Amino acid sequence: MIYLDDRIGSKELFPLFPKRAVTLTHLNYADLAFLGRGPDNLPISIGIERKRILDLITSMTSGRLSGHQLPGLSAAYDVTYLVVEGLWRPNPRNGILECPRSGGWVPIRLGSRTFMATEVLGFLNTLRICAGVYVWRTAIPRETVQFVNSLHHWWVDKALDEHESHTLPHAPYASLKTKKRPIVQRVAAVFEDIGLKKSKEVSERFSTVLEMVMASEEDWRGVEGIGKTLAKRITKLLQGED
């Protein structure tokens, strides 16, 4: 069972989970928590702190995350994850942290102050290396929920010391029997409502990822199985409008 904090900032995730997968409750620290299977199948507590990008910046500058929340998370849970939610990037020219808005990218501001992307990325790397916090990025709330569900399965399906994927021997590429799909198909398969089923048609329509990204709504409608509504949604997403 996954426990979800019942306060604003957390509880809006509740309807995105499968039925009976989560229980609303009050958590002193973390937005989500559950018990996993640790070494020798002993219980291990997992805490997940969710912060949207502006929340992260606010807690960075105020010191709340490092001075209050992280010590509380460390004391309350054996393993801590930080999920940073939202679309953001460094400006390609000046490195200022940006988010998509109105069809373009604009600086993320806290009051009148802007931030360099290196400030945020450096802070997150410090949490990884020095504080032992596992940092993950998601774009939207639904992706956050999917990540939490996957995380829960990983911790519950096996005991920690039963996970052995990292010990598998290396298999040279020449020995692999499965053919690697074209890069356009692999990228297209990520989009909602395309998946593996339609990704092959997408790779047959566009020869490069750049061509796919720059394609118009009309171009997308030329892909077998993609109609007007889906084509419009995909082009908006690629243009940062969704």
GUBASE-241903 format. One record per residue: x, z, y of N, C-alpha, C in turn; residue in one letter; residue number from 1. Coordinates in steps of 0.1 Angstrom, whole numbers, plus 5000, padded with zeros to 4 digits. Example, Ala and Ser with C-alpha at 12.3 -4.5 7.8 and 13.67 -1.06 7.14 Angstrom:
REM residues 2
<pt <5132; 5078; 4943>; <5123; 5078; 4955>; <5132; 5078; 4967>; "A"; 1>
<pt <5128; 5071; 4978>; <5137; 5071; 4989>; <5129; 5079; 5000>; "S"; 2>
***
This chain:
REM residues 242
<pt <5008; 5000; 4988>; <5000; 5000; 5000>; <5009; 5000; 5013>; "M"; 1>
<pt <5005; 4992; 5022>; <5012; 4991; 5035>; <5004; 4999; 5045>; "I"; 2>
<pt <5011; 5008; 5053>; <5004; 5016; 5063>; <5007; 5010; 5076>; "Y"; 3>
<pt <4997; 5008; 5084>; <4997; 5002; 5098>; <4993; 5012; 5108>; "L"; 4>
<pt <5002; 5014; 5118>; <4998; 5023; 5129>; <4985; 5019; 5136>; "D"; 5>
<pt <4977; 5029; 5139>; <4963; 5026; 5144>; <4963; 5025; 5159>; "D"; 6>
<pt <4974; 5024; 5166>; <4974; 5024; 5180>; <4976; 5009; 5185>; "R"; 7>
<pt <4972; 5007; 5198>; <4973; 4994; 5204>; <4988; 4989; 5203>; "I"; 8>
<pt <4990; 4977; 5200>; <5004; 4972; 5198>; <5007; 4970; 5184>; "G"; 9>
<pt <4999; 4976; 5175>; <5001; 4975; 5160>; <4988; 4971; 5153>; "S"; 10>
<pt <4977; 4978; 5157>; <4965; 4976; 5149>; <4959; 4962; 5150>; "K"; 11>
<pt <4963; 4954; 5160>; <4957; 4940; 5161>; <4962; 4932; 5149>; "E"; 12>
<pt <4972; 4936; 5142>; <4976; 4929; 5130>; <4967; 4931; 5118>; "L"; 13>
<pt <4959; 4941; 5118>; <4951; 4945; 5107>; <4942; 4933; 5101>; "F"; 14>
<pt <4935; 4926; 5110>; <4926; 4915; 5104>; <4934; 4903; 5098>; "P"; 15>
<pt <4947; 4903; 5101>; <4956; 4892; 5096>; <4961; 4894; 5082>; "L"; 16>
<pt <4960; 4907; 5077>; <4964; 4910; 5063>; <4953; 4907; 5053>; "F"; 17>
<pt <4956; 4904; 5041>; <4946; 4903; 5031>; <4938; 4916; 5030>; "P"; 18>
<pt <4926; 4915; 5025>; <4917; 4927; 5024>; <4923; 4937; 5014>; "K"; 19>
<pt <4922; 4949; 5018>; <4927; 4961; 5011>; <4942; 4961; 5009>; "R"; 20>
<pt <4949; 4953; 5017>; <4964; 4953; 5016>; <4970; 4964; 5025>; "A"; 21>
<pt <4963; 4968; 5035>; <4968; 4977; 5045>; <4958; 4989; 5048>; "V"; 22>
<pt <4964; 5000; 5052>; <4956; 5011; 5056>; <4960; 5015; 5070>; "T"; 23>
<pt <4950; 5016; 5079>; <4952; 5021; 5093>; <4954; 5036; 5093>; "L"; 24>
<pt <4965; 5040; 5099>; <4968; 5055; 5100>; <4977; 5057; 5112>; "T"; 25>
<pt <4980; 5069; 5115>; <4989; 5072; 5126>; <5003; 5074; 5121>; "H"; 26>
<pt <5012; 5066; 5127>; <5026; 5067; 5123>; <5034; 5072; 5135>; "L"; 27>
<pt <5041; 5082; 5134>; <5049; 5088; 5145>; <5060; 5078; 5150>; "N"; 28>
<pt <5066; 5071; 5140>; <5076; 5060; 5143>; <5073; 5048; 5134>; "Y"; 29>
<pt <5076; 5037; 5139>; <5073; 5024; 5133>; <5059; 5019; 5134>; "A"; 30>
<pt <5057; 5006; 5134>; <5044; 5000; 5134>; <5038; 4998; 5120>; "D"; 31>
<pt <5047; 4997; 5110>; <5043; 4996; 5096>; <5052; 5003; 5087>; "L"; 32>
<pt <5047; 5008; 5076>; <5056; 5015; 5067>; <5050; 5014; 5053>; "A"; 33>
<pt <5059; 5016; 5043>; <5054; 5016; 5029>; <5066; 5022; 5021>; "F"; 34>
<pt <5062; 5026; 5008>; <5072; 5031; 4999>; <5076; 5020; 4990>; "L"; 35>
<pt <5089; 5018; 4988>; <5095; 5008; 4979>; <5101; 5015; 4967>; "G"; 36>
<pt <5107; 5007; 4958>; <5114; 5012; 4946>; <5129; 5011; 4949>; "R"; 37>
<pt <5135; 5022; 4950>; <5149; 5023; 4953>; <5158; 5023; 4941>; "G"; 38>
<pt <5170; 5027; 4942>; <5179; 5027; 4930>; <5173; 5036; 4919>; "P"; 39>
<pt <5175; 5032; 4907>; <5169; 5040; 4895>; <5154; 5042; 4896>; "D"; 40>
<pt <5148; 5033; 4904>; <5133; 5033; 4905>; <5128; 5045; 4913>; "N"; 41>
<pt <5137; 5052; 4921>; <5132; 5063; 4929>; <5126; 5058; 4942>; "L"; 42>
<pt <5116; 5065; 4947>; <5109; 5061; 4959>; <5119; 5059; 4971>; "P"; 43>
<pt <5116; 5049; 4979>; <5124; 5047; 4991>; <5115; 5043; 5002>; "I"; 44>
<pt <5116; 5049; 5014>; <5107; 5047; 5025>; <5112; 5036; 5034>; "S"; 45>
<pt <5103; 5027; 5037>; <5106; 5015; 5046>; <5098; 5016; 5058>; "I"; 46>
<pt <5105; 5015; 5070>; <5098; 5014; 5083>; <5101; 5001; 5090>; "G"; 47>
<pt <5090; 4996; 5096>; <5091; 4983; 5103>; <5087; 4984; 5117>; "I"; 48>
<pt <5096; 4983; 5126>; <5092; 4983; 5141>; <5090; 4969; 5146>; "E"; 49>
<pt <5079; 4966; 5152>; <5075; 4953; 5157>; <5076; 4953; 5172>; "R"; 50>
<pt <5084; 4944; 5178>; <5084; 4943; 5192>; <5083; 4928; 5196>; "K"; 51>
<pt <5074; 4925; 5205>; <5074; 4912; 5211>; <5086; 4912; 5221>; "R"; 52>
<pt <5090; 4900; 5224>; <5103; 4898; 5231>; <5103; 4906; 5244>; "I"; 53>
<pt <5092; 4906; 5252>; <5092; 4913; 5265>; <5092; 4928; 5262>; "L"; 54>
<pt <5085; 4933; 5251>; <5086; 4947; 5248>; <5100; 4951; 5244>; "D"; 55>
<pt <5107; 4942; 5237>; <5121; 4945; 5234>; <5130; 4947; 5246>; "L"; 56>
<pt <5128; 4937; 5256>; <5136; 4938; 5268>; <5133; 4951; 5276>; "I"; 57>
<pt <5120; 4954; 5276>; <5116; 4966; 5284>; <5122; 4978; 5277>; "T"; 58>
<pt <5122; 4979; 5264>; <5127; 4991; 5257>; <5143; 4991; 5258>; "S"; 59>
<pt <5149; 4980; 5259>; <5163; 4979; 5260>; <5167; 4985; 5274>; "M"; 60>
<pt <5161; 4980; 5284>; <5165; 4984; 5298>; <5161; 4999; 5301>; "T"; 61>
<pt <5151; 5004; 5295>; <5147; 5018; 5297>; <5154; 5027; 5289>; "S"; 62>
<pt <5160; 5022; 5278>; <5168; 5031; 5268>; <5158; 5037; 5258>; "G"; 63>
<pt <5146; 5034; 5258>; <5136; 5040; 5249>; <5139; 5036; 5235>; "R"; 64>
<pt <5143; 5024; 5232>; <5146; 5020; 5218>; <5158; 5027; 5212>; "L"; 65>
<pt <5169; 5027; 5219>; <5181; 5033; 5214>; <5181; 5048; 5215>; "S"; 66>
<pt <5174; 5053; 5226>; <5175; 5068; 5228>; <5164; 5076; 5222>; "G"; 67>
<pt <5153; 5069; 5218>; <5142; 5077; 5212>; <5137; 5071; 5199>; "H"; 68>
<pt <5134; 5058; 5199>; <5127; 5052; 5187>; <5137; 5050; 5176>; "Q"; 69>
<pt <5149; 5046; 5178>; <5159; 5044; 5167>; <5162; 5057; 5160>; "L"; 70>
<pt <5165; 5068; 5168>; <5168; 5080; 5161>; <5156; 5085; 5153>; "P"; 71>
<pt <5144; 5083; 5158>; <5132; 5087; 5151>; <5130; 5079; 5138>; "G"; 72>
<pt <5132; 5066; 5139>; <5131; 5057; 5128>; <5141; 5060; 5117>; "L"; 73>
<pt <5153; 5063; 5121>; <5164; 5067; 5112>; <5161; 5080; 5104>; "S"; 74>
<pt <5155; 5089; 5111>; <5151; 5102; 5105>; <5139; 5101; 5096>; "A"; 75>
<pt <5130; 5092; 5099>; <5118; 5091; 5092>; <5118; 5082; 5080>; "A"; 76>
<pt <5128; 5072; 5080>; <5128; 5062; 5069>; <5142; 5060; 5064>; "Y"; 77>
<pt <5142; 5056; 5051>; <5155; 5053; 5045>; <5160; 5039; 5049>; "D"; 78>
<pt <5151; 5030; 5051>; <5155; 5016; 5056>; <5146; 5012; 5067>; "V"; 79>
<pt <5152; 5007; 5078>; <5145; 5003; 5090>; <5147; 4988; 5093>; "T"; 80>
<pt <5136; 4981; 5096>; <5136; 4967; 5100>; <5131; 4967; 5114>; "Y"; 81>
<pt <5136; 4957; 5122>; <5131; 4954; 5135>; <5126; 4940; 5135>; "L"; 82>
<pt <5114; 4937; 5138>; <5108; 4924; 5139>; <5106; 4920; 5153>; "V"; 83>
<pt <5114; 4910; 5158>; <5112; 4906; 5172>; <5103; 4894; 5172>; "V"; 84>
<pt <5092; 4895; 5178>; <5081; 4885; 5177>; <5080; 4877; 5190>; "E"; 85>
<pt <5079; 4864; 5189>; <5077; 4855; 5200>; <5087; 4843; 5200>; "G"; 86>
<pt <5084; 4833; 5208>; <5093; 4822; 5209>; <5102; 4824; 5221>; "L"; 87>
<pt <5115; 4822; 5220>; <5124; 4824; 5231>; <5137; 4817; 5227>; "W"; 88>
<pt <5145; 4814; 5238>; <5157; 4807; 5235>; <5166; 4808; 5247>; "R"; 89>
<pt <5179; 4805; 5246>; <5188; 4805; 5258>; <5186; 4791; 5265>; "P"; 90>
<pt <5186; 4791; 5278>; <5185; 4779; 5285>; <5198; 4771; 5282>; "N"; 91>
<pt <5196; 4758; 5278>; <5208; 4750; 5274>; <5219; 4749; 5284>; "P"; 92>
<pt <5215; 4750; 5297>; <5225; 4748; 5308>; <5231; 4761; 5313>; "R"; 93>
<pt <5223; 4772; 5315>; <5228; 4784; 5321>; <5227; 4796; 5312>; "N"; 94>
<pt <5221; 4795; 5300>; <5220; 4806; 5291>; <5210; 4817; 5294>; "G"; 95>
<pt <5202; 4815; 5304>; <5191; 4825; 5307>; <5181; 4825; 5297>; "I"; 96>
<pt <5176; 4836; 5293>; <5166; 4838; 5283>; <5152; 4832; 5288>; "L"; 97>
<pt <5146; 4823; 5279>; <5134; 4816; 5283>; <5124; 4817; 5272>; "E"; 98>
<pt <5111; 4815; 5277>; <5100; 4814; 5267>; <5091; 4802; 5271>; "C"; 99>
<pt <5084; 4797; 5262>; <5075; 4785; 5265>; <5063; 4789; 5273>; "P"; 100>
<pt <5060; 4781; 5283>; <5048; 4783; 5291>; <5044; 4770; 5298>; "R"; 101>
<pt <5031; 4767; 5297>; <5026; 4755; 5304>; <5033; 4742; 5301>; "S"; 102>
<pt <5036; 4740; 5288>; <5043; 4728; 5284>; <5058; 4728; 5287>; "G"; 103>
<pt <5064; 4738; 5292>; <5078; 4739; 5294>; <5084; 4752; 5291>; "G"; 104>
<pt <5096; 4754; 5295>; <5103; 4767; 5293>; <5106; 4774; 5306>; "W"; 105>
<pt <5103; 4787; 5307>; <5105; 4794; 5320>; <5113; 4807; 5317>; "V"; 106>
<pt <5120; 4812; 5326>; <5128; 4824; 5324>; <5119; 4836; 5321>; "P"; 107>
<pt <5123; 4845; 5312>; <5116; 4857; 5309>; <5120; 4867; 5320>; "I"; 108>
<pt <5110; 4873; 5327>; <5113; 4882; 5338>; <5108; 4896; 5335>; "R"; 109>
<pt <5115; 4906; 5340>; <5110; 4920; 5340>; <5111; 4924; 5355>; "L"; 110>
<pt <5099; 4923; 5361>; <5099; 4924; 5376>; <5105; 4911; 5381>; "G"; 111>
<pt <5116; 4912; 5389>; <5122; 4901; 5395>; <5135; 4897; 5387>; "S"; 112>
<pt <5138; 4905; 5377>; <5151; 4903; 5370>; <5149; 4894; 5358>; "R"; 113>
<pt <5159; 4885; 5357>; <5160; 4876; 5345>; <5171; 4882; 5336>; "T"; 114>
<pt <5172; 4876; 5324>; <5182; 4881; 5315>; <5189; 4870; 5308>; "F"; 115>
<pt <5202; 4872; 5306>; <5210; 4863; 5298>; <5207; 4865; 5283>; "M"; 116>
<pt <5206; 4854; 5276>; <5202; 4854; 5262>; <5213; 4863; 5254>; "A"; 117>
<pt <5226; 4862; 5259>; <5236; 4869; 5252>; <5234; 4884; 5253>; "T"; 118>
<pt <5227; 4889; 5263>; <5224; 4903; 5264>; <5215; 4908; 5253>; "E"; 119>
<pt <5205; 4900; 5250>; <5195; 4903; 5239>; <5202; 4901; 5226>; "V"; 120>
<pt <5208; 4890; 5224>; <5215; 4887; 5211>; <5226; 4897; 5208>; "L"; 121>
<pt <5233; 4901; 5218>; <5244; 4911; 5216>; <5238; 4924; 5212>; "G"; 122>
<pt <5227; 4928; 5219>; <5220; 4941; 5216>; <5215; 4941; 5201>; "F"; 123>
<pt <5209; 4930; 5197>; <5204; 4929; 5183>; <5215; 4929; 5173>; "L"; 124>
<pt <5226; 4923; 5176>; <5237; 4923; 5167>; <5243; 4937; 5166>; "N"; 125>
<pt <5243; 4945; 5177>; <5248; 4959; 5177>; <5239; 4967; 5167>; "T"; 126>
<pt <5226; 4964; 5168>; <5217; 4972; 5159>; <5220; 4969; 5145>; "L"; 127>
<pt <5223; 4956; 5142>; <5226; 4952; 5128>; <5238; 4958; 5123>; "R"; 128>
<pt <5249; 4957; 5131>; <5262; 4961; 5126>; <5265; 4976; 5128>; "I"; 129>
<pt <5261; 4982; 5139>; <5264; 4996; 5142>; <5253; 5006; 5138>; "C"; 130>
<pt <5241; 5001; 5138>; <5230; 5011; 5135>; <5223; 5008; 5121>; "A"; 131>
<pt <5227; 4997; 5114>; <5222; 4994; 5101>; <5207; 4990; 5101>; "G"; 132>
<pt <5203; 4985; 5113>; <5189; 4980; 5114>; <5188; 4966; 5110>; "V"; 133>
<pt <5179; 4962; 5101>; <5177; 4948; 5097>; <5168; 4941; 5106>; "Y"; 134>
<pt <5174; 4931; 5114>; <5166; 4925; 5124>; <5161; 4911; 5119>; "V"; 135>
<pt <5148; 4909; 5122>; <5142; 4896; 5118>; <5134; 4891; 5130>; "W"; 136>
<pt <5134; 4877; 5131>; <5126; 4871; 5142>; <5114; 4863; 5136>; "R"; 137>
<pt <5103; 4865; 5143>; <5091; 4857; 5140>; <5085; 4851; 5152>; "T"; 138>
<pt <5077; 4841; 5151>; <5072; 4834; 5162>; <5058; 4839; 5167>; "A"; 139>
<pt <5050; 4842; 5157>; <5036; 4846; 5161>; <5032; 4858; 5151>; "I"; 140>
<pt <5021; 4865; 5155>; <5017; 4876; 5147>; <5014; 4873; 5132>; "P"; 141>
<pt <5008; 4861; 5129>; <5006; 4858; 5116>; <5019; 4856; 5108>; "R"; 142>
<pt <5029; 4851; 5114>; <5042; 4850; 5107>; <5048; 4864; 5104>; "E"; 143>
<pt <5046; 4873; 5114>; <5050; 4887; 5112>; <5043; 4893; 5100>; "T"; 144>
<pt <5030; 4891; 5098>; <5023; 4896; 5087>; <5028; 4890; 5074>; "V"; 145>
<pt <5031; 4877; 5074>; <5036; 4870; 5062>; <5050; 4876; 5058>; "Q"; 146>
<pt <5058; 4879; 5068>; <5071; 4885; 5066>; <5069; 4899; 5060>; "F"; 147>
<pt <5060; 4907; 5065>; <5058; 4921; 5060>; <5053; 4920; 5046>; "V"; 148>
<pt <5044; 4911; 5043>; <5039; 4910; 5029>; <5050; 4906; 5019>; "N"; 149>
<pt <5059; 4897; 5024>; <5070; 4893; 5015>; <5080; 4904; 5013>; "S"; 150>
<pt <5082; 4912; 5024>; <5091; 4923; 5023>; <5085; 4934; 5013>; "L"; 151>
<pt <5072; 4936; 5014>; <5066; 4946; 5006>; <5067; 4942; 4991>; "H"; 152>
<pt <5065; 4929; 4988>; <5066; 4924; 4974>; <5081; 4926; 4969>; "H"; 153>
<pt <5090; 4923; 4978>; <5104; 4925; 4974>; <5108; 4939; 4970>; "W"; 154>
<pt <5103; 4948; 4978>; <5106; 4962; 4976>; <5098; 4969; 4964>; "W"; 155>
<pt <5087; 4963; 4961>; <5078; 4969; 4952>; <5079; 4963; 4938>; "V"; 156>
<pt <5081; 4950; 4937>; <5081; 4943; 4924>; <5092; 4947; 4915>; "D"; 157>
<pt <5104; 4951; 4921>; <5115; 4955; 4913>; <5122; 4967; 4920>; "K"; 158>
<pt <5129; 4975; 4912>; <5137; 4985; 4917>; <5149; 4978; 4925>; "A"; 159>
<pt <5155; 4985; 4934>; <5166; 4980; 4942>; <5177; 4974; 4934>; "L"; 160>
<pt <5181; 4982; 4924>; <5192; 4978; 4916>; <5189; 4967; 4905>; "D"; 161>
<pt <5176; 4963; 4905>; <5172; 4952; 4896>; <5173; 4938; 4903>; "E"; 162>
<pt <5175; 4938; 4916>; <5177; 4925; 4923>; <5191; 4920; 4920>; "H"; 163>
<pt <5191; 4908; 4914>; <5204; 4902; 4910>; <5207; 4888; 4915>; "E"; 164>
<pt <5199; 4883; 4924>; <5201; 4870; 4929>; <5215; 4868; 4935>; "S"; 165>
<pt <5220; 4878; 4941>; <5233; 4877; 4948>; <5245; 4877; 4938>; "H"; 166>
<pt <5242; 4880; 4925>; <5253; 4880; 4915>; <5253; 4867; 4907>; "T"; 167>
<pt <5244; 4858; 4909>; <5243; 4845; 4901>; <5256; 4837; 4903>; "L"; 168>
<pt <5261; 4831; 4893>; <5273; 4822; 4895>; <5270; 4810; 4903>; "P"; 169>
<pt <5280; 4805; 4910>; <5279; 4793; 4918>; <5277; 4781; 4910>; "H"; 170>
<pt <5267; 4773; 4914>; <5264; 4760; 4907>; <5268; 4749; 4916>; "A"; 171>
<pt <5278; 4741; 4912>; <5282; 4730; 4921>; <5271; 4720; 4923>; "P"; 172>
<pt <5271; 4714; 4934>; <5260; 4705; 4938>; <5258; 4694; 4927>; "Y"; 173>
<pt <5269; 4689; 4921>; <5268; 4678; 4912>; <5261; 4682; 4899>; "A"; 174>
<pt <5260; 4695; 4896>; <5254; 4700; 4884>; <5239; 4702; 4886>; "S"; 175>
<pt <5234; 4702; 4899>; <5220; 4705; 4901>; <5212; 4693; 4896>; "L"; 176>
<pt <5201; 4696; 4890>; <5192; 4686; 4884>; <5181; 4682; 4893>; "K"; 177>
<pt <5178; 4690; 4903>; <5168; 4687; 4913>; <5173; 4679; 4925>; "T"; 178>
<pt <5166; 4669; 4928>; <5170; 4661; 4940>; <5166; 4668; 4953>; "K"; 179>
<pt <5175; 4668; 4962>; <5173; 4674; 4975>; <5164; 4665; 4983>; "K"; 180>
<pt <5153; 4671; 4989>; <5144; 4663; 4997>; <5151; 4659; 5010>; "R"; 181>
<pt <5146; 4648; 5016>; <5152; 4644; 5029>; <5149; 4655; 5040>; "P"; 182>
<pt <5158; 4656; 5050>; <5158; 4666; 5060>; <5144; 4665; 5067>; "I"; 183>
<pt <5139; 4653; 5070>; <5127; 4652; 5077>; <5115; 4658; 5069>; "V"; 184>
<pt <5115; 4656; 5056>; <5105; 4662; 5048>; <5106; 4677; 5047>; "Q"; 185>
<pt <5118; 4682; 5047>; <5120; 4697; 5046>; <5116; 4704; 5059>; "R"; 186>
<pt <5119; 4697; 5070>; <5114; 4703; 5083>; <5099; 4702; 5085>; "V"; 187>
<pt <5093; 4690; 5081>; <5079; 4688; 5082>; <5071; 4698; 5074>; "A"; 188>
<pt <5077; 4702; 5062>; <5070; 4711; 5053>; <5067; 4725; 5059>; "A"; 189>
<pt <5075; 4728; 5069>; <5074; 4741; 5076>; <5061; 4742; 5083>; "V"; 190>
<pt <5056; 4731; 5089>; <5044; 4731; 5098>; <5032; 4735; 5090>; "F"; 191>
<pt <5023; 4743; 5096>; <5011; 4747; 5090>; <5002; 4734; 5088>; "E"; 192>
<pt <4995; 4734; 5077>; <4986; 4723; 5074>; <4993; 4710; 5070>; "D"; 193>
<pt <5006; 4710; 5069>; <5014; 4699; 5064>; <5019; 4703; 5050>; "I"; 194>
<pt <5028; 4712; 5050>; <5033; 4717; 5037>; <5040; 4706; 5029>; "G"; 195>
<pt <5042; 4709; 5016>; <5049; 4699; 5008>; <5040; 4687; 5005>; "L"; 196>
<pt <5027; 4690; 5005>; <5018; 4679; 5001>; <5019; 4667; 5011>; "K"; 197>
<pt <5019; 4670; 5024>; <5019; 4659; 5034>; <5033; 4656; 5039>; "K"; 198>
<pt <5043; 4664; 5036>; <5056; 4663; 5041>; <5063; 4650; 5037>; "S"; 199>
<pt <5060; 4645; 5025>; <5065; 4633; 5020>; <5061; 4621; 5028>; "K"; 200>
<pt <5048; 4621; 5032>; <5043; 4610; 5040>; <5049; 4610; 5054>; "E"; 201>
<pt <5052; 4623; 5059>; <5058; 4624; 5072>; <5072; 4618; 5072>; "V"; 202>
<pt <5080; 4621; 5061>; <5094; 4615; 5060>; <5094; 4600; 5058>; "S"; 203>
<pt <5083; 4595; 5053>; <5082; 4580; 5052>; <5078; 4574; 5065>; "E"; 204>
<pt <5072; 4581; 5074>; <5068; 4576; 5087>; <5079; 4577; 5097>; "R"; 205>
<pt <5087; 4588; 5097>; <5098; 4590; 5106>; <5111; 4591; 5099>; "F"; 206>
<pt <5121; 4584; 5105>; <5134; 4583; 5098>; <5143; 4594; 5101>; "S"; 207>
<pt <5141; 4601; 5113>; <5150; 4612; 5117>; <5142; 4624; 5122>; "T"; 208>
<pt <5147; 4636; 5122>; <5140; 4647; 5128>; <5138; 4645; 5143>; "V"; 209>
<pt <5147; 4639; 5150>; <5146; 4637; 5164>; <5134; 4627; 5166>; "L"; 210>
<pt <5133; 4617; 5158>; <5121; 4608; 5160>; <5108; 4615; 5157>; "E"; 211>
<pt <5108; 4624; 5148>; <5096; 4632; 5144>; <5092; 4641; 5156>; "M"; 212>
<pt <5102; 4648; 5162>; <5100; 4657; 5172>; <5095; 4650; 5185>; "V"; 213>
<pt <5100; 4638; 5188>; <5097; 4631; 5200>; <5084; 4622; 5198>; "M"; 214>
<pt <5079; 4622; 5186>; <5067; 4613; 5184>; <5055; 4617; 5192>; "A"; 215>
<pt <5047; 4607; 5195>; <5035; 4609; 5203>; <5023; 4613; 5193>; "S"; 216>
<pt <5012; 4617; 5199>; <5001; 4620; 5190>; <4996; 4608; 5182>; "E"; 217>
<pt <4997; 4596; 5189>; <4993; 4584; 5182>; <5003; 4581; 5170>; "E"; 218>
<pt <5016; 4584; 5172>; <5025; 4582; 5161>; <5022; 4591; 5149>; "D"; 219>
<pt <5018; 4603; 5152>; <5015; 4613; 5141>; <5002; 4609; 5134>; "W"; 220>
<pt <4993; 4602; 5141>; <4980; 4598; 5135>; <4983; 4586; 5125>; "R"; 221>
<pt <4995; 4580; 5127>; <4999; 4570; 5117>; <5004; 4575; 5104>; "G"; 222>
<pt <5005; 4588; 5103>; <5009; 4594; 5090>; <4997; 4596; 5081>; "V"; 223>
<pt <4998; 4591; 5069>; <4986; 4592; 5060>; <4982; 4607; 5057>; "E"; 224>
<pt <4970; 4610; 5059>; <4965; 4623; 5057>; <4964; 4632; 5070>; "G"; 225>
<pt <4969; 4627; 5081>; <4969; 4634; 5093>; <4960; 4628; 5103>; "I"; 226>
<pt <4949; 4635; 5107>; <4939; 4630; 5116>; <4941; 4634; 5130>; "G"; 227>
<pt <4932; 4631; 5139>; <4933; 4633; 5153>; <4936; 4648; 5157>; "K"; 228>
<pt <4928; 4657; 5151>; <4929; 4671; 5154>; <4943; 4677; 5150>; "T"; 229>
<pt <4947; 4674; 5138>; <4960; 4679; 5133>; <4972; 4673; 5141>; "L"; 230>
<pt <4970; 4660; 5144>; <4981; 4653; 5152>; <4982; 4659; 5166>; "A"; 231>
<pt <4971; 4662; 5172>; <4971; 4669; 5185>; <4978; 4683; 5184>; "K"; 232>
<pt <4974; 4690; 5174>; <4980; 4704; 5173>; <4995; 4703; 5170>; "R"; 233>
<pt <5000; 4694; 5162>; <5014; 4693; 5160>; <5022; 4689; 5172>; "I"; 234>
<pt <5017; 4679; 5180>; <5024; 4675; 5192>; <5024; 4686; 5202>; "T"; 235>
<pt <5014; 4694; 5203>; <5013; 4705; 5213>; <5024; 4715; 5209>; "K"; 236>
<pt <5025; 4718; 5196>; <5034; 4728; 5190>; <5048; 4723; 5193>; "L"; 237>
<pt <5051; 4711; 5191>; <5065; 4706; 5193>; <5069; 4705; 5208>; "L"; 238>
<pt <5059; 4704; 5216>; <5061; 4704; 5231>; <5061; 4718; 5237>; "Q"; 239>
<pt <5059; 4728; 5228>; <5059; 4742; 5233>; <5046; 4746; 5240>; "G"; 240>
<pt <5035; 4739; 5237>; <5022; 4743; 5243>; <5014; 4752; 5235>; "E"; 241>
<pt <5018; 4754; 5222>; <5010; 4762; 5213>; <5018; 4774; 5209>; "D"; 242>
***
